[in-house]
Amino acid sequence: MTEIINQVFALDLKMKKDNNDSLNRYVDRIYHEFEAMGFQIVNPIGQAYRNEMTDVEANIIGDLSRKSKITKVLKPVIYQVENNETRLLQKGIVIVE
């Protein structure tokens, strides 16, 4: 299932880059269905990056500082919620600048 989520995420990024707003409603519905199945998909773009983050694998460009932010997300963070327990299915792969 993580591979399907990754493909939908990549499609969503491409559509946003190409300003294809007409299809966003359909992708939002797919994300809603993922959530109904117990998956939580997190796009950490724009978040401040800290070395202590355990849910992302970062490629750092330049020097790491307090102002370093996640500037690109290659794969989202994916959690699965079952029986009120949340477990990490996939670490996000990000670029930090």
C-alpha positions, 0 to 999 in steps of 0.5 A: 500500500505504501507504493500506491500512496507514494505514486499518488503523492508524486502525482499530486506534486506534479499536478500542483507544479503544473497548476492542474487544479481541475484534478485536485478534487479527485486526488483529495478524495483518494487521500480521504480514502487512505485516511478512512483505511487508517493511513496518515500521510504527512507532507513535512514541506516547510517544517524546520529540520532538527537532527532529532527527527526520527520520521524523515531521512534528510539529504542536507544541502549546505550547512545545517543551522537553526534556520534549516527547513525541509524544502522538498519532499521526495516521499511522504511520512506514512503512518498506520493507525490500528487499534488506537496505535500509530506506527510508522510505515515509511520515513519521509525522504526530504531535502533540507536547505 
